[in-house]
Amino acid sequence: MNQEVTDFINAVEQPWQVEVCNRLRQLIHEQVPSIEERIQYRKPHFLKNGKYAAVVAPAKGWVSFAIFNASELHPPDGLFEDGPPERRTVKIREKDAVDYDLLAELFKQASGPL
């Protein structure tokens, strides 16, 4: 794991956001053990074979989790924000019940072909 990403996550002000960021980071590494991580555009980016696979981005009231190469995913309605089909984003808020297993499976499916 990249120390720069660790420092970034640990510097997030809200403890619940730190927890969500760490949980997402863990599921990314569990699904793609060879994933490369780095800070780019002031956010943690995760790359597989040099291609973007995911981004974790804390914001004022949520943590965004973007999955790249997502055109072929079939997520439940309402899970992701509107946006381009090749990049799907979910916003996780403090009180949300998050299905991390579902996010892990969707991430695994999207990153498989990379």
TIMI-2910 file (N, C-alpha, C, CB; in pm, 1 decimal, decimal comma, always signed):
<rs>
+----------+----------+----------+----------+----------+----------+----------+----------+----------+----------+----------+----------+------+
!      n_x !      n_y !      n_z !     ca_x !     ca_y !     ca_z !      c_x !      c_y !      c_z !     cb_x !     cb_y !     cb_z ! resn !
+----------+----------+----------+----------+----------+----------+----------+----------+----------+----------+----------+----------+------+
!    +84,4 !   -118,4 !     +0,0 !     +0,0 !     +0,0 !     +0,0 !    +88,8 !   +124,5 !     +0,0 !    -95,9 !     -0,1 !   +122,5 !  Met !
!    +39,3 !   +225,5 !    -64,4 !   +112,7 !   +350,1 !    -81,8 !    +97,2 !   +437,9 !    +43,3 !    +63,0 !   +425,2 !   -208,2 !  Asn !
!   +208,3 !   +479,0 !   +100,9 !   +205,1 !   +560,9 !   +222,6 !   +136,1 !   +694,6 !   +198,7 !   +346,8 !   +584,6 !   +274,1 !  Gln !
!   +149,1 !   +749,2 !    +80,1 !    +83,8 !   +875,3 !    +46,5 !    -69,4 !   +861,9 !    +55,5 !   +125,6 !   +920,7 !    -95,2 !  Glu !
!   -120,6 !   +748,8 !    +10,9 !   -265,3 !   +722,8 !    +20,1 !   -304,8 !   +703,6 !   +165,9 !   -305,1 !   +597,6 !    -63,7 !  Val !
!   -224,8 !   +631,7 !   +241,9 !   -250,8 !   +613,4 !   +385,3 !   -255,8 !   +748,7 !   +455,5 !   -142,4 !   +523,4 !   +449,8 !  Thr !
!   -159,5 !   +833,6 !   +429,1 !   -155,2 !   +966,4 !   +491,3 !   -276,1 !  +1049,9 !   +450,2 !    -25,4 !  +1039,5 !   +453,3 !  Asp !
!   -315,2 !  +1041,2 !   +324,0 !   -431,3 !  +1114,4 !   +275,0 !   -556,2 !  +1073,3 !   +352,7 !   -451,2 !  +1090,0 !   +124,1 !  Phe !
!   -578,8 !   +943,5 !   +362,8 !   -698,4 !   +893,5 !   +431,7 !   -695,1 !   +932,4 !   +579,5 !   -709,4 !   +739,6 !   +417,0 !  Ile !
!   -580,6 !   +917,5 !   +643,4 !   -569,8 !   +951,0 !   +785,8 !   -589,7 !  +1098,8 !   +813,5 !   -435,7 !   +908,5 !   +838,5 !  Asn !
!   -572,7 !  +1183,9 !   +712,4 !   -589,3 !  +1328,4 !   +728,8 !   -734,2 !  +1374,8 !   +709,8 !   -500,0 !  +1401,2 !   +630,9 !  Ala !
!   -822,2 !  +1283,9 !   +667,1 !   -963,5 !  +1319,2 !   +649,4 !  -1021,6 !  +1353,9 !   +786,1 !  -1044,2 !  +1202,0 !   +582,1 !  Val !
!  -1098,6 !  +1463,1 !   +793,1 !  -1144,6 !  +1515,5 !   +922,0 !  -1250,4 !  +1430,5 !   +991,4 !  -1198,5 !  +1652,1 !   +902,7 !  Glu !
!  -1343,9 !  +1376,5 !   +918,3 !  -1454,3 !  +1303,4 !   +979,1 !  -1416,1 !  +1156,4 !  +1000,3 !  -1580,6 !  +1314,2 !   +891,4 !  Gln !
!  -1422,3 !  +1108,1 !  +1124,6 !  -1385,3 !   +967,7 !  +1150,8 !  -1466,0 !   +867,2 !  +1068,8 !  -1403,0 !   +936,8 !  +1297,7 !  Pro !
!  -1593,9 !   +892,6 !  +1046,3 !  -1674,3 !   +798,3 !   +968,4 !  -1624,2 !   +792,0 !   +824,7 !  -1823,0 !   +838,2 !   +971,4 !  Trp !
!  -1574,4 !   +905,2 !   +770,7 !  -1521,6 !   +905,4 !   +634,6 !  -1389,5 !   +827,6 !   +627,0 !  -1501,4 !  +1050,1 !   +585,5 !  Gln !
!  -1307,3 !   +840,1 !   +731,4 !  -1183,6 !   +762,3 !   +737,3 !  -1217,5 !   +613,6 !   +733,7 !  -1101,7 !   +797,0 !   +865,1 !  Val !
!  -1317,5 !   +575,0 !   +811,1 !  -1359,5 !   +434,6 !   +816,0 !  -1408,3 !   +386,1 !   +679,2 !  -1470,2 !   +415,9 !   +920,8 !  Glu !
!  -1491,7 !   +466,7 !   +612,3 !  -1543,4 !   +428,9 !   +480,6 !  -1429,2 !   +419,6 !   +379,4 !  -1649,7 !   +530,4 !   +432,5 !  Val !
!  -1340,0 !   +518,7 !   +378,8 !  -1225,7 !   +516,3 !   +285,9 !  -1139,9 !   +392,0 !   +307,0 !  -1139,5 !   +642,7 !   +303,3 !  Cys !
!  -1112,3 !   +359,2 !   +431,6 !  -1031,2 !   +239,9 !   +460,5 !  -1102,7 !   +112,0 !   +419,6 !   -996,4 !   +234,0 !   +609,3 !  Asn !
!  -1232,2 !   +107,7 !   +440,5 !  -1309,8 !    -11,1 !   +402,0 !  -1309,9 !    -29,9 !   +250,2 !  -1454,8 !     +0,1 !   +453,7 !  Arg !
!  -1328,3 !    +81,7 !   +177,0 !  -1325,3 !    +74,7 !    +31,2 !  -1186,4 !    +34,6 !    -18,3 !  -1366,7 !   +209,7 !    -29,8 !  Leu !
!  -1084,4 !    +92,6 !    +41,4 !   -946,8 !    +59,2 !     +4,0 !   -920,1 !    -89,5 !    +24,9 !   -846,6 !   +143,2 !    +85,4 !  Arg !
!   -967,2 !   -141,4 !   +136,2 !   -947,8 !   -282,6 !   +166,8 !  -1017,5 !   -370,9 !    +63,4 !  -1000,0 !   -314,3 !   +307,3 !  Gln !
!  -1142,7 !   -337,3 !    +30,0 !  -1214,7 !   -422,1 !    -66,4 !  -1150,2 !   -415,6 !   -203,5 !  -1361,9 !   -379,9 !    -76,2 !  Leu !
!  -1094,8 !   -301,1 !   -241,1 !  -1024,0 !   -288,5 !   -368,4 !   -904,4 !   -383,6 !   -370,4 !   -977,8 !   -142,1 !   -391,7 !  Ile !
!   -825,6 !   -382,0 !   -264,5 !   -707,2 !   -468,2 !   -257,8 !   -743,3 !   -615,7 !   -248,4 !   -621,3 !   -429,4 !   -139,3 !  His !
!   -855,1 !   -647,3 !   -184,6 !   -897,7 !   -787,5 !   -176,9 !   -939,7 !   -840,1 !   -313,4 !  -1013,0 !   -803,0 !    -77,6 !  Glu !
!  -1003,8 !   -755,7 !   -393,4 !  -1051,8 !   -799,3 !   -524,8 !   -941,2 !   -802,2 !   -629,4 !  -1163,2 !   -708,6 !   -571,8 !  Gln !
!   -845,2 !   -709,3 !   -616,9 !   -734,1 !   -701,2 !   -712,8 !   -605,7 !   -682,9 !   -632,7 !   -754,5 !   -583,0 !   -816,4 !  Val !
!   -546,8 !   -793,0 !   -584,4 !   -427,5 !   -782,1 !   -499,8 !   -310,7 !   -707,3 !   -564,9 !   -382,0 !   -919,0 !   -461,2 !  Pro !
!   -304,0 !   -706,3 !   -697,0 !   -193,1 !   -639,4 !   -766,0 !   -221,7 !   -492,7 !   -797,5 !   -161,5 !   -712,6 !   -894,1 !  Ser !
!   -329,4 !   -438,5 !   -742,2 !   -369,0 !   -300,2 !   -772,0 !   -258,4 !   -203,5 !   -731,2 !   -501,0 !   -264,1 !   -699,7 !  Ile !
!   -239,7 !   -100,8 !   -810,3 !   -145,6 !     +6,8 !   -779,0 !   -227,8 !   +125,0 !   -729,3 !    -57,2 !    +46,3 !   -904,5 !  Glu !
!   -179,2 !   +191,9 !   -628,5 !   -252,3 !   +308,3 !   -578,1 !   -160,7 !   +429,1 !   -572,0 !   -311,9 !   +279,6 !   -439,2 !  Glu !
!   -221,9 !   +546,5 !   -593,4 !   -147,1 !   +671,3 !   -587,4 !   -242,9 !   +788,0 !   -569,5 !    -61,7 !   +690,2 !   -714,1 !  Arg !
!   -188,1 !   +897,7 !   -525,7 !   -265,7 !  +1021,3 !   -518,4 !   -251,0 !  +1090,7 !   -653,1 !   -217,7 !  +1114,3 !   -399,4 !  Ile !
!   -363,9 !  +1119,0 !   -713,9 !   -366,0 !  +1190,3 !   -840,9 !   -487,6 !  +1281,3 !   -839,1 !   -369,5 !  +1091,6 !   -963,5 !  Gln !
!   -472,2 !  +1403,4 !   -884,0 !   -580,9 !  +1501,3 !   -879,9 !   -634,7 !  +1517,1 !   -737,5 !   -694,4 !  +1459,5 !   -975,4 !  Tyr !
!   -544,5 !  +1505,2 !   -640,9 !   -573,6 !  +1520,9 !   -497,5 !   -673,6 !  +1419,6 !   -443,2 !   -625,7 !  +1658,9 !   -471,7 !  Arg !
!   -672,8 !  +1298,1 !   -502,1 !   -759,8 !  +1188,6 !   -456,2 !   -686,7 !  +1056,2 !   -473,5 !   -895,3 !  +1187,2 !   -534,7 !  Lys !
!   -720,2 !   +956,7 !   -391,5 !   -664,3 !   +823,2 !   -412,5 !   -722,1 !   +758,3 !   -538,7 !   -691,6 !   +734,3 !   -290,1 !  Pro !
!   -631,6 !   +721,5 !   -628,9 !   -667,4 !   +650,4 !   -751,3 !   -607,8 !   +510,6 !   -744,6 !   -617,5 !   +726,5 !   -878,2 !  His !
!   -679,1 !   +415,0 !   -801,1 !   -637,7 !   +275,5 !   -801,1 !   -631,0 !   +229,0 !   -946,1 !   -735,7 !   +186,4 !   -717,0 !  Phe !
!   -515,6 !   +173,6 !   -984,1 !   -491,7 !   +134,6 !  -1122,1 !   -455,8 !    -13,5 !  -1132,9 !   -381,0 !   +220,0 !  -1182,2 !  Leu !
!   -506,8 !    -75,1 !  -1238,5 !   -472,3 !   -213,9 !  -1269,9 !   -410,2 !   -213,5 !  -1408,7 !   -598,7 !   -309,5 !  -1263,0 !  Lys !
!   -290,1 !   -265,4 !  -1417,9 !   -217,6 !   -268,1 !  -1545,3 !   -208,7 !   -129,6 !  -1608,2 !   -285,2 !   -364,4 !  -1642,3 !  Asn !
!   -192,5 !    -27,6 !  -1522,5 !   -177,6 !   +109,8 !  -1569,9 !   -306,3 !   +177,7 !  -1609,0 !    -87,1 !   +112,3 !  -1684,6 !  Gly !
!   -420,0 !   +110,9 !  -1590,9 !   -549,8 !   +167,8 !  -1628,4 !   -630,4 !   +197,8 !  -1503,2 !   -628,1 !    +71,6 !  -1721,6 !  Lys !
!   -703,7 !   +308,6 !  -1505,7 !   -786,7 !   +345,7 !  -1391,8 !   -888,9 !   +237,1 !  -1362,5 !   -857,1 !   +479,2 !  -1417,6 !  Tyr !
!   -897,0 !   +197,7 !  -1235,5 !   -994,7 !    +98,4 !  -1192,2 !  -1095,1 !   +159,9 !  -1094,8 !   -924,1 !    -21,4 !  -1127,2 !  Ala !
!  -1047,7 !   +251,1 !  -1007,0 !  -1137,1 !   +311,5 !   -907,4 !  -1075,9 !   +438,9 !   -850,4 !  -1167,1 !   +211,8 !   -793,7 !  Ala !
!  -1162,8 !   +520,5 !   -792,2 !  -1122,6 !   +641,0 !   -719,5 !  -1206,5 !   +647,3 !   -592,5 !  -1141,0 !   +771,2 !   -807,3 !  Val !
!  -1141,6 !   +681,2 !   -482,1 !  -1211,0 !   +705,0 !   -355,2 !  -1189,2 !   +851,9 !   -322,4 !  -1158,2 !   +609,8 !   -238,6 !  Val !
!  -1299,2 !   +925,6 !   -302,4 !  -1286,9 !  +1070,4 !   -283,0 !  -1380,2 !  +1121,0 !   -173,5 !  -1316,1 !  +1143,7 !   -413,5 !  Ala !
!  -1325,4 !  +1152,3 !    -56,3 !  -1409,0 !  +1213,1 !    +47,2 !  -1444,8 !  +1356,0 !     +7,9 !  -1336,9 !  +1211,1 !   +184,2 !  Pro !
!  -1567,0 !  +1395,7 !    +40,0 !  -1615,7 !  +1531,5 !    +15,0 !  -1681,1 !  +1580,5 !   +143,6 !  -1716,9 !  +1536,2 !   -106,4 !  Ala !
!  -1745,8 !  +1694,1 !   +136,6 !  -1800,0 !  +1755,5 !   +257,7 !  -1893,8 !  +1663,9 !   +335,8 !  -1872,6 !  +1881,5 !   +221,7 !  Lys !
!  -1987,6 !  +1598,2 !   +268,3 !  -2085,9 !  +1517,5 !   +340,1 !  -2094,2 !  +1373,7 !   +296,2 !  -2218,1 !  +1578,1 !   +326,2 !  Gly !
!  -1997,8 !  +1327,8 !   +217,7 !  -2002,3 !  +1190,9 !   +167,1 !  -1863,0 !  +1145,4 !   +126,3 !  -2099,4 !  +1179,8 !    +48,1 !  Trp !
!  -1855,7 !  +1017,8 !    +87,1 !  -1736,7 !   +962,5 !    +23,6 !  -1783,5 !   +905,3 !   -109,6 !  -1665,5 !   +852,4 !   +114,2 !  Val !
!  -1720,4 !   +949,8 !   -217,0 !  -1752,2 !   +897,4 !   -349,7 !  -1663,3 !   +777,9 !   -379,9 !  -1735,2 !  +1006,6 !   -458,0 !  Ser !
!  -1723,3 !   +677,0 !   -438,1 !  -1650,1 !   +559,6 !   -485,0 !  -1683,7 !   +543,8 !   -632,4 !  -1686,9 !   +429,6 !   -402,3 !  Phe !
!  -1585,9 !   +569,3 !   -718,6 !  -1606,0 !   +558,6 !   -862,8 !  -1539,1 !   +432,7 !   -914,2 !  -1551,1 !   +682,8 !   -935,7 !  Ala !
!  -1614,1 !   +356,8 !   -992,5 !  -1564,8 !   +235,3 !  -1055,8 !  -1553,6 !   +262,7 !  -1205,3 !  -1658,9 !   +112,6 !  -1026,7 !  Ile !
!  -1435,7 !   +238,9 !  -1260,6 !  -1412,0 !   +259,6 !  -1403,0 !  -1436,2 !   +129,8 !  -1479,7 !  -1268,4 !   +310,8 !  -1427,4 !  Phe !
!  -1445,4 !   +142,4 !  -1613,0 !  -1467,5 !    +26,9 !  -1700,2 !  -1599,6 !    -42,0 !  -1664,2 !  -1349,5 !    -73,1 !  -1689,2 !  Asn !
!  -1699,3 !    +39,0 !  -1631,8 !  -1823,5 !    -11,8 !  -1573,3 !  -1938,7 !    -27,1 !  -1672,7 !  -1866,4 !    +78,7 !  -1463,2 !  Ala !
!  -1912,7 !    -13,2 !  -1800,9 !  -2020,7 !    -16,9 !  -1901,1 !  -2102,3 !   -145,6 !  -1899,0 !  -1962,9 !     +1,6 !  -2038,2 !  Ser !
!  -2039,2 !   -255,9 !  -1864,5 !  -2106,8 !   -385,6 !  -1868,2 !  -2170,8 !   -425,8 !  -1734,7 !  -2009,0 !   -491,4 !  -1909,9 !  Glu !
!  -2161,1 !   -338,5 !  -1634,0 !  -2219,3 !   -371,1 !  -1503,2 !  -2370,8 !   -358,7 !  -1507,4 !  -2161,8 !   -279,3 !  -1393,7 !  Leu !
!  -2435,8 !   -437,8 !  -1423,8 !  -2581,4 !   -432,0 !  -1410,8 !  -2616,2 !   -414,5 !  -1262,6 !  -2648,9 !   -561,2 !  -1469,9 !  His !
!  -2592,1 !   -293,7 !  -1209,6 !  -2618,2 !   -269,8 !  -1067,6 !  -2766,7 !   -249,9 !  -1040,6 !  -2540,1 !   -148,1 !  -1019,3 !  Pro !
!  -2805,6 !   -262,0 !   -915,9 !  -2945,2 !   -233,6 !   -879,8 !  -2977,7 !    -87,1 !   -911,7 !  -2970,7 !   -263,9 !   -728,2 !  Pro !
!  -3100,7 !    -62,1 !   -952,0 !  -3143,5 !    +75,3 !   -979,4 !  -3121,1 !   +163,2 !   -857,4 !  -3291,6 !    +79,0 !  -1021,0 !  Asp !
!  -3072,9 !   +283,3 !   -881,7 !  -3055,6 !   +381,0 !   -775,7 !  -2925,4 !   +371,2 !   -698,8 !  -3166,1 !   +369,0 !   -681,9 !  Gly !
!  -2843,9 !   +270,5 !   -726,4 !  -2718,4 !   +256,2 !   -652,7 !  -2620,1 !   +365,4 !   -691,0 !  -2656,6 !   +118,7 !   -678,1 !  Leu !
!  -2604,5 !   +389,1 !   -820,4 !  -2505,5 !   +484,8 !   -869,4 !  -2569,2 !   +616,9 !   -906,9 !  -2431,6 !   +428,0 !   -988,7 !  Phe !
!  -2487,9 !   +722,2 !   -900,5 !  -2527,5 !   +854,3 !   -947,3 !  -2538,9 !   +850,0 !  -1099,4 !  -2425,5 !   +963,6 !   -901,4 !  Glu !
!  -2612,3 !   +946,1 !  -1156,4 !  -2616,1 !   +958,5 !  -1301,2 !  -2476,8 !   +997,4 !  -1350,3 !  -2722,9 !  +1063,1 !  -1346,1 !  Asp !
!  -2441,5 !   +950,4 !  -1464,8 !  -2310,9 !   +980,2 !  -1521,7 !  -2282,2 !   +887,3 !  -1636,5 !  -2201,5 !   +969,6 !  -1416,3 !  Gly !
!  -2162,1 !   +897,2 !  -1690,3 !  -2127,9 !   +812,0 !  -1804,7 !  -2124,4 !   +664,7 !  -1764,9 !  -1992,5 !   +853,5 !  -1863,6 !  Pro !
!  -2171,3 !   +576,5 !  -1851,7 !  -2177,3 !   +433,8 !  -1816,5 !  -2041,0 !   +369,7 !  -1793,8 !  -2248,6 !   +358,8 !  -1924,4 !  Pro !
!  -1935,0 !   +428,4 !  -1849,9 !  -1802,3 !   +368,8 !  -1830,3 !  -1742,4 !   +403,6 !  -1694,5 !  -1708,2 !   +414,3 !  -1940,2 !  Glu !
!  -1803,6 !   +497,2 !  -1623,2 !  -1755,7 !   +533,4 !  -1489,4 !  -1877,9 !   +552,4 !  -1399,8 !  -1666,5 !   +664,0 !  -1493,0 !  Arg !
!  -1898,4 !   +460,8 !  -1306,9 !  -2015,3 !   +464,4 !  -1219,2 !  -1971,4 !   +505,9 !  -1079,2 !  -2087,0 !   +326,2 !  -1215,9 !  Arg !
!  -2048,7 !   +596,3 !  -1018,3 !  -2011,4 !   +652,8 !   -888,7 !  -2124,8 !   +638,5 !   -789,2 !  -1972,4 !   +800,0 !   -903,2 !  Thr !
!  -2089,5 !   +594,2 !   -669,1 !  -2183,7 !   +588,1 !   -558,2 !  -2135,4 !   +688,2 !   -452,7 !  -2194,8 !   +441,6 !   -499,1 !  Val !
!  -2229,1 !   +761,9 !   -394,3 !  -2197,3 !   +852,8 !   -284,5 !  -2242,9 !   +788,6 !   -154,3 !  -2264,7 !   +992,4 !   -304,7 !  Lys !
!  -2149,2 !   +770,8 !    -63,2 !  -2177,8 !   +708,2 !    +65,1 !  -2182,1 !   +816,9 !   +171,2 !  -2071,7 !   +599,3 !   +100,4 !  Ile !
!  -2296,3 !   +827,1 !   +238,6 !  -2313,5 !   +926,8 !   +344,6 !  -2304,5 !   +858,3 !   +480,8 !  -2449,6 !  +1001,3 !   +329,6 !  Arg !
!  -2291,8 !   +937,8 !   +584,5 !  -2262,4 !   +885,8 !   +718,0 !  -2359,1 !   +778,4 !   +764,7 !  -2262,8 !   +997,6 !   +816,3 !  Glu !
!  -2485,2 !   +795,2 !   +748,1 !  -2584,8 !   +702,1 !   +803,2 !  -2627,1 !   +593,5 !   +703,7 !  -2707,4 !   +779,2 !   +848,2 !  Lys !
!  -2565,8 !   +591,6 !   +585,2 !  -2604,2 !   +493,4 !   +483,5 !  -2569,0 !   +350,7 !   +526,4 !  -2536,1 !   +526,0 !   +350,4 !  Asp !
!  -2657,5 !   +259,6 !   +494,0 !  -2627,3 !   +116,5 !   +508,7 !  -2561,5 !    +74,9 !   +377,2 !  -2758,9 !    +28,9 !   +540,6 !  Ala !
!  -2434,6 !    +43,3 !   +381,9 !  -2357,3 !    +16,4 !   +261,7 !  -2340,5 !   -134,2 !   +242,0 !  -2220,0 !    +85,4 !   +269,4 !  Val !
!  -2371,4 !   -179,2 !   +123,0 !  -2350,9 !   -319,4 !    +88,4 !  -2211,3 !   -331,8 !    +26,9 !  -2462,5 !   -371,6 !    -10,6 !  Asp !
!  -2110,8 !   -345,2 !   +112,9 !  -1972,2 !   -353,3 !    +66,7 !  -1947,8 !   -478,8 !    -16,6 !  -1876,7 !   -350,8 !   +185,7 !  Tyr !
!  -2020,9 !   -585,6 !    +11,2 !  -2006,4 !   -707,8 !    -68,3 !  -2049,7 !   -683,2 !   -212,4 !  -2088,8 !   -822,9 !     -6,8 !  Asp !
!  -2159,7 !   -610,3 !   -230,2 !  -2207,2 !   -576,9 !   -364,6 !  -2106,6 !   -486,9 !   -435,4 !  -2345,3 !   -508,2 !   -358,3 !  Leu !
!  -2056,7 !   -384,6 !   -365,2 !  -1957,1 !   -295,6 !   -425,8 !  -1831,7 !   -373,1 !   -465,1 !  -1920,7 !   -181,7 !   -328,9 !  Leu !
!  -1790,4 !   -466,9 !   -380,7 !  -1672,8 !   -549,4 !   -411,4 !  -1696,4 !   -631,7 !   -537,1 !  -1639,1 !   -642,1 !   -293,2 !  Ala !
!  -1813,0 !   -691,5 !   -548,0 !  -1844,2 !   -774,2 !   -664,0 !  -1849,2 !   -690,0 !   -791,7 !  -1977,8 !   -847,0 !   -643,2 !  Glu !
!  -1911,5 !   -572,5 !   -785,4 !  -1917,9 !   -484,7 !   -902,2 !  -1778,6 !   -437,0 !   -942,2 !  -2008,8 !   -364,2 !   -873,8 !  Leu !
!  -1697,3 !   -402,7 !   -842,4 !  -1559,7 !   -360,7 !   -871,5 !  -1481,7 !   -474,9 !   -937,1 !  -1488,2 !   -314,4 !   -742,0 !  Phe !
!  -1497,7 !   -594,6 !   -884,0 !  -1426,7 !   -711,6 !   -938,6 !  -1466,6 !   -736,4 !  -1084,8 !  -1456,5 !   -837,9 !   -853,2 !  Lys !
!  -1596,0 !   -727,4 !  -1112,3 !  -1645,0 !   -747,0 !  -1248,4 !  -1587,3 !   -641,1 !  -1344,1 !  -1798,9 !   -742,2 !  -1250,3 !  Gln !
!  -1589,7 !   -516,4 !  -1300,2 !  -1543,3 !   -406,7 !  -1387,3 !  -1393,3 !   -410,9 !  -1410,2 !  -1581,3 !   -272,1 !  -1327,5 !  Ala !
!  -1317,8 !   -447,1 !  -1307,7 !  -1172,5 !   -443,9 !  -1319,2 !  -1114,7 !   -571,6 !  -1381,2 !  -1111,5 !   -421,6 !  -1183,0 !  Ser !
!  -1193,6 !   -676,7 !  -1389,3 !  -1145,9 !   -803,0 !  -1444,5 !  -1080,4 !   -790,5 !  -1580,7 !  -1258,6 !   -898,3 !  -1454,0 !  Gly !
!  -1144,9 !   -724,0 !  -1676,7 !  -1086,6 !   -714,9 !  -1811,8 !   -967,2 !   -619,4 !  -1823,7 !  -1192,5 !   -671,5 !  -1908,2 !  Pro !
!   -941,3 !   -539,2 !  -1724,2 !   -832,6 !   -440,2 !  -1736,0 !   -695,5 !   -506,9 !  -1743,2 !   -836,2 !   -343,2 !  -1617,5 !  Leu !
+----------+----------+----------+----------+----------+----------+----------+----------+----------+----------+----------+----------+------+
</rs>
